[in-house]
Amino acid sequence: MVIEAHELSRRYGRRWALARVELEIPEGERFLIVGANGSGKTTLLRVLATAIGHSLGTLRLFGLDPEKELPAIRRQLALLSHQPQVYEDLSARENLEVVFSLMGTQDDALKYLDKVGLEDRPDAVRGYSAGMRKRLSFARMLAQKPRLALIDEPYGQLDPSGFNFVDALLTELSEQGTTVVVASHHVDRARHLCHRAMLLEKGQCHWMGPSVDVGRAWDAVHEGAS
């Protein structure tokens, strides 16, 4: 298993953002996390990415314990946050060259920029639109060649033409053997790209099953709340 989480919980003060989440995701699966704002989607992704710790429960990534083998784990995963993290004063190409330097590898930045539809512009990223920054973040993820890709709201900041780009990229990652975990409120679109899905409500797993059925689970929860 790439991800093994048992009774995974995260507390902020007195509030439990995650409560006893059970999750097992095998190599190569595309897994979708859905839920309303504040349901715990981003917290779960950040815990799985080891960006924040968990308060209770156990977590294994690639069969490794984050408390003992964190560097080995982080070399194998990539997190794309809802707000793209980029170096504002560098060009797109220079951003990727920083990634290569941190990874201790050599590669062709233009190859990845072409994949996401960004030309080799010499200007600094601070002048880019939100959609261009998102595309650059995807290029960085591709350049990292992760075994596990954790993606928060992949369609955010993109216009409808960019949605097809995201669909193709998620499919390409999966075809390369990358395990992909996506958190999105675009339920109808994302469910067709994934194998299984989880519906979070108030930090708890309310439903899990085939992703094509998550729309019905979502409707049942929100119809009951109305």
Stockholm file with secondary structure:
# STOCKHOLM 1.0

chainA/1-226         MVIEAHELSRRYGRRWALARVELEIPEGERFLIVGANGSGKTTLLRVLATAIGHSLGTLRLFGLDPEKELPAIRRQLALLSHQPQVYEDLSARENLEVVFSLMGTQDDALKYLDKVGLEDRPDAVRGYSAGMRKRLSFARMLAQKPRLALIDEPYGQLDPSGFNFVDALLTELSEQGTTVVVASHHVDRARHLCHRAMLLEKGQCHWMGPSVDVGRAWDAVHEGAS
#=GR chainA/1-226 SS CCEEEEEEEEEETTEEEEEEEEEEECTTCEEEEECCTTSSHHHHHHHHTTSSCCSEEEEEETTBCTTTCHHHHHTTEEEECSSCCCCTTSCHHHHHHHHHHHHTCCCCHHHHHHHTTCCCCCSCGGGSCHHHHHHHHHHHHHHHCCSEEEEECTTTTCCHHHHHHHHHHHHHHHHTTCEEEEECSCHHHHTTTCSEEEEEETTEEEEEEEGGGHHHHHHHHHHHHC
#=GC SS_cons         CCEEEEEEEEEETTEEEEEEEEEEECTTCEEEEECCTTSSHHHHHHHHTTSSCCSEEEEEETTBCTTTCHHHHHTTEEEECSSCCCCTTSCHHHHHHHHHHHHTCCCCHHHHHHHTTCCCCCSCGGGSCHHHHHHHHHHHHHHHCCSEEEEECTTTTCCHHHHHHHHHHHHHHHHTTCEEEEECSCHHHHTTTCSEEEEEETTEEEEEEEGGGHHHHHHHHHHHHC
//
